[in-house]
Amino acid sequence: MPIERQHAADQFARRFGQSPRWVVRAPGRVNLIGEHTDYNDGFVLPLAIDRAVWIALRPRDDRRVVVHSVDFDEGRDFSLDELVDEAGQPRNQGDGWIEYLKAVAWSLQEAGHDLTGWEGVVEGDVPVGAGLSSSAALEIATARAFTAAGGLDWDSAGMARLGQRAENLWIGLNCGIMDQLISAAGQAGHALLIDCRSLGTRPVPFPPGAAVVILDTGTRRGLVDSAYNERRAQCEAAARFFEVPALRDVELELFERLAGGLDEPAQSRALHVITENSRTLQAVEAMERGDLCALGVLMGKSHASLRDDYEVSSEALDAMVESAQAHPACYGARMTGAGFGGCAVAVVEAQAADDFSQAVAADYHHKTGHTPAVYVCQPSSGAEVFAGEEG
């Protein structure tokens, strides 16, 4: 049994006096390329990482959810019958991590699923606020827990949609579908090209001889309070200008012909999305032919566009990317996630990953004074459910 799964089961047994019925897992993610394209109906190329949220649980005979967070050393509970107010609106009490579980329960029930209460423990090793989708991992793990407890069918795309709805309408972050879908549907050894309009997916083998290194700048900015929602509104305004459903429908030729009539900053935001969609599809082709150098060039162009056109990078992210790109083992690097802080991602020669990690961390610390965290990752599978005991 994997160490993390065993630890979650042990924590459950310590708290509840017996083994859990199930242990569920949902991974975080890193996005290789395709940033801020998801809510524009575009293309993204994430991979699920080998860091995850785990929930060990057993069903209850009432409609309460009772959960202890190992990471926060805190127990919370709620009733499945008290998730909306008298007007039928979501009853978000702004009460920390438990709101993500309540949000998923609300979203599932709103979609017509008959839920069963459960009790369990939750823990994870996805860094919070680092742009690695710790919230989506928690949402999808929670959905997996409810489907296990209630004997519900698991549909990756459908559950991803409900996780996204939970974050949009309960948490208040107007995110796209990418984070929840890669957590639900990732494949080991592959990135996943996602068409964010159709939710169609295509596994893309990660080239042998390369490693993904996540470079956490040690800086954070909360997305709900950041300019994330503002960027989305600017993209929607640009789509209205071009008279299309979403920026995914605008070709570069059309943009160049008409963009002079579009005010800034919407013009720059649209340019990023349009060119990023193209870069993402080119990156798939590069990976499929094993051309890591071409992939790296596209990653570098992506970062420059996010920095200059979308304006979601930061001094720390720029410094980290510069440090990574300067190392001889690096094929390419870019900021990843929504931006304003958090992580960069690099694709490097696998045999040099440890040297790369140490050298880049030292150089970044020298430049900024921040102490980074570095994770060498492998593409993992999406959400899973296991019996609580072996056999």
N, C-alpha and C positions, 0 to 999 in steps of 0.2 A: 504494500500500500504506500503511495507517495507520502512523503513526510508531512506536507501541508494538510492532506486529507486526514491522516492519522491524528494530527494535532487538533483539528477541528472536532473529530470524533471524541478524542480524549477530553477536550474542554467541555463537550456536551455531557459526557459521562460524569465528570467531576461536579457539574452543576445539577444534573437531573437524576443521577444515581443509576443510570443504565445506558446502554449503547443507543445511538440515534437510529431511527428507521432509515433515514437517508442522509447522504451528504451530497450537496450540490456545489457546483463550481461554475464561475463565469469569469473569463479573463478580461484584463485591460487590453489596450491596443496601442499601437503606434502607427501613425499614418506615414507611409513612405513618400507619397506625393498626392496632390489633390486636396488642397486646403481651402476651406471656405467655399467649396464648390457644391457641397452636399445639399445645402438649403437653397441652392440655385438649380436643382434638378440635374446636376452634372455628374461627373465621374470622380471616384476616389479609389485609392489603392492602399488600404490599410492591411495590417496583419495582426492577429491576436498574439499576445506575448505570453511568456511563461511566468506571469505574475497575475494573481487572480483574487477574487472574493470567494470565500467558502462559507456555506451555511450548513450546519448539522442540525437536524430537526426530527421531530415526531409529531403526528397529528394530535389535536385536542378534540374533545367531544363537545366543545362549545364554539362560539364564533369570535374568540379572542386570539390575538397574536401576541405572544410573549417572547421577547428576544433579549439576549444579553450580548452586548458588543465587547469582544475581547480587547479590541484595540483601544476603545474608550473606557473600558472597565465600568460599564454602565448598563443597567437593565431598564428596558422600556416595554410598554405594552399598549395595545389599542384594540377597540372593538370594530369588527367588520361592519357593524350596523350603525356606526357613529362617524362615518367618514364625510358626510355632507351636512350642511346646516339646514335650517327650516326652508330656505329658498332653493335647496338642492344644489348649492354651490360647494366646491371642495373646501373642507375644513382644515386648511393648512395653518398650523399654530406656530410655524417658524421655529420648530423645536429640534433642529439639528438633524443628525443622521437618520432618526426614525421616520422623518418626513418622506424619505425616499421609499421606504417600505410601505408607508400609508399611501403614497402616490400610486405605486404599482397596484396595490390592492384596489384602490378606487378605479383605476383605469381598467383593470380586468373585470370588475363588477359592472362598470358602465358599458362594457362590451358584451355583457350578458353571461359571463362565466359565473357559475355557482361555486363559491369559495368555501373552503374548510379552514378553521383555525388551526394554528400550530404553535409549537414552542421550540426554541432552538438557540444556538449561538452563531454569531457571525464574526468573521475575522478575514483579514486580507493583507496582501503585501504589495498592492498597487499604490504607489505614492499619491497622496491626496493633493490635488491642485497642481499637478505637474504636467497636465496635458495628456495624460495616459488613460483618461476615461475611467477613473475610479468610480464616478457616479453611475455611469452606464453599466459597469461591471456589477455594482450593487443592485441596480434595477433588474438586470437580467438574472442574476442569482436569485433575487426575490421572486421573479416570475417563475423560475425553475422550481423554487420551493413550493409555491402555491400549486403549480401543476402536479407536482409529486403528491402533495398532501391531499389534493382533491381528485386525483386520478384523471386529470385533464390531458387532452392531446397536446403535444408540443409541436408548434409550427414556428420555425425560426423567424421568418419574415413577419408573420402576424404578431408574435410576441415582441419583436423589435419595434414594430409600429406602436404597440401599446406602451412599451417603455418610453418611446419618444413622446407619446401623448402625455404620459405622467410627468415628464420633465418640462414639457411646454406649458401645460395647463395647471399643474400643481406646484412645481418648483419655481416656475416663472422664467426659465431659460428657453429661448426660442431656437433650440438646436435642431439640426437636421437628423437624418436617420443613420448616418454612418456608424456612430459609436455603438449604438444598441445592436445594429445588424452584425457588425464584425464580432462583437462579444457573443452573439447568439449563434453565428454560422461560420466562424473561422475554421480553417483546415490546417492541420499540422504540416509544416514544411512548405506552406504556400502563403503568398499574399492573396488578397481577394479583390478583384476589380468589381466594384459595385456601381451599377447604374442607378442613381438615386431617384430617378423617375419611375422606372418599372420595378425596381428592387431586384432586377436580375443580377446574378452573380456569376463570376467566372474565376476559378482558381488559377493562380499564376505561380508556377514553381519558382521558389526562391533559388537563385543560382548557387551551385556548389562552390565551395572555396571562399564564400563571403560570410560575414557576420553582420548583424544589426547591433549597433551600439547606441543606447539611449543616454543622452548627456543632460542631466538635470542641473539647471543653472543655480538652483537653490533660491530662486526668486518666485514669488507667487502673486497672482492677482485674481480675485474672484470674478467669475464670468458674468454672473447676474448683475454685478455692479460695474462692469467694464463696458467698453464700447461695442461688445458683441452684437447686442440687439440693434444698436445704431447702424452697424455695418449691414446687417440684414435688411433694414429698412431702406438703406441707400441702394442696395441691389434691386429691391422690389421697385423702387422708383425708376431705376434705369430700365428695367424690363418693361415698365409701362411706357416709357419714352420710345422704346423700340417696337412697342405694340406686339409683344410676345408673352407667352405664359411665364417664362423664366429666362435668365441669361444663357442657359444652356442652348437656347434656340437661336442665338446670335452668332453668326459667322464673323470672323475677323474682317473680311472684306466689307460687310455691312457696317460693322462698328467703325472702321476707318472712314467710310463714306459719310456717316451721319453723326458721328460722335461730337463734332464741333458744336452741335446744338444742345448738347447735354452739359449741364452745369457740373462744376467740381464741388465736392469730391466724388460724385456719383460716376463721372467719366473714368476716373482712375480705378475705382472699385470694379467697374464693369470690365475694364481692360484686364485686370488681374484674373477675374473669373474666366473670361473667354480664353485667355492664353493658358491658364492653368489646366483647363479641360483638355486642351491640345497636348500639353506636356504629359498629362497623366496617361493618355492613350499611347503616346510615343514611348513612355516608360514601360508599359506592358510589352510592347514590341521589343524593346531593348532587353528586358528580362527574359523573354521567351527565346531570344537568340543568344543569351548569355553574355551580352555586351554591357559589362558593369561600368566601363568608362562612359558610355553614352548615358546610362542611368545617372551617373554622378553629375554629368554636365546638366542634365535636366533638373536634378535636385538643387544645384547651385542657382539656376535661373529661377526656380520656384522661390527660393529664399529671397533673392533680390526683388522679385515682384511683391512678395508679402511685406517686405521692408519698405519699398518705395511707393508702390501703387495702392496696396491695401492698408499699409501703415499699422500693422499689428505686431511688429517685432519690438525689440527693446535693446538697450545698450548691452545688457547681459547676454541676450540671445545672439546678437551680432558678434560679440566677442567670442562666444563659444563656437559659433560656426566658423569664424576666422581661424581659431585655434585648431579645429578639426580639419579644415581644408588644407592647412599648412603641413599636416603630417603626411609622410610619403605613403603610408598604408591606406589612406583614405581615398575612396572613389568619389564620394560626394557627401555633402551634409547640408542640412537646412533646419530651420525651426519647424516644430511640429505641434499640432494642437491649435487652439484658438489664438494663442499668442499672448502678448503683454507680459510674459514671464513663463516659467515652466521649462520645457525641454526642447532640445534639438535632437535630431536623429542623424546618424551617419551609417553609411555602408562601407565596410572596410575589409581588408584581407583577413580571413579568419585566423590564420596562423600568427598574425601580428596584433590581434585584438587586445591582448593584455598590455602590450607595450604602448599601443595607441591610447588606451584608456588612461594609463598612468601619465603619459606625456601630455595629453590634452588637458587632463585635470590640473596638472601642475601649471601649465601655461595659462590656463583660464584663471586660476587662483592668483597668479602673479599679476595678471592684467586688472582683475576686478576686486580682489580681496574676498570674493565669495568662495565658500567651500562647496564644490559640486558633488553630486553623486553620479556614479556611472554604472550602467547595467548592460552587460552583454546578453542579448536575448536570442531566443529561437522562436520561430513561428509555431504557435500552438493551436490546438483544437478549440472550438467554441464551447458554449455552455453544455454541461454534462450533469447527469444524476447517477449516483452510485448507491448501492445498498450500504447500510450503515456498518455492516461487518463483512469481512472477507468470506467468500463462499456463499 
